[in-house]
Amino acid sequence: MGEIDRHRTVRPALRVIADRYRLDSVVGEGGYGEVFAAYDQRTKRLVALKLFSRSGDGSSHEPERLLEEARRTAAVAHPNVVRVFDAGVDGVLPFLVMELLDGQSLKEQLAIWGAAPVSEAIHTVSGILRALTHVHASSILHADLKPSNVFLTDDRQVKLIDFGISRALTVSGQMEGRICGTPPYMAPETILGKEPDERTDVYGAGVLLYAMLAGRPAYRHQDDTRATFRGILSGDAPSPSSLRPSLPRGLVAVVERAMAVDPARRFESAAAMRKALAPFIRRFPAHSLSDLDIGL
């Protein structure tokens, strides 16, 4: 979905998609296309519309794969997953219509926070894990968790965006000699070209929790992707406690287990990781009612 902020205008766009959605302005950009604030002329509401560019091998089956995954995701309703209203193809370009959110991405928030307050980090990742648990039950993976794919609304709700879409693109967008994803946040099995599973998303949640607690990605080698991959495959990230000594030892242990190089050593599911976080959810209460985690 990209980073959605309806108040940020990049450039105007006067175009109607599928004879229904009037594009207003670009509000986000990503590796697979642009996100527009748009007006749904049928329902008379503002929406976010992502228009995908051709990617991967450019085969004629790619839009169909993307749309199938989008429709599956649209059928899974959860408070921590962005709502998907529609999907289709305009000419040769697939598009996805979602709720238009007010707020900012976790990537933008981390630029402000540096290291996040412990309570914010725990409750944000707990919301992510709630979403993952629900969607994994429908056999949908994210497989591309990163700060720009987590959105924090103005009323402090956590929303996963590009959910399922990134999985479709990960499969269809691989080319010989190329690995799709964002290097600092990629799981070891993704780098090795192995099939992802639920534990790949557990790793992603662990990497996000690390970044929020430490104020930096676990693996950061500037523009040296090979060095980043070597670090991920060897699991040599510094302990979060070495960067923030005040962190509870048990919380650090949760992060380190989620980020184990061997998937067999990670939490077996998002629900299991969230259960391990439960004592810290109680120890570090949320700052507002909308932050509260229900159903521990």
Secondary structure by P-SEA (a helix, b strand, c coil): ccccccccccccccccccccbbbcccccccccbbbbbcccccccbbbbbbbbccccccccaaaaaaaaaaaaaaacccccccccccccccccbbbbbbcccccccaaaaaaacccccaaaaaaaaaaaaaaaaaaaaacccccccccccccccccbbbbbcccaaaaaaaaaaccccccccccccccccccccccccaaaaaaaaaaaaaaaaacccccccccaaaaaaaaaaaccccccccccccccaaaaaaaaaaaccccccccccaaaaaaaaaaaaaaccccccccccccc
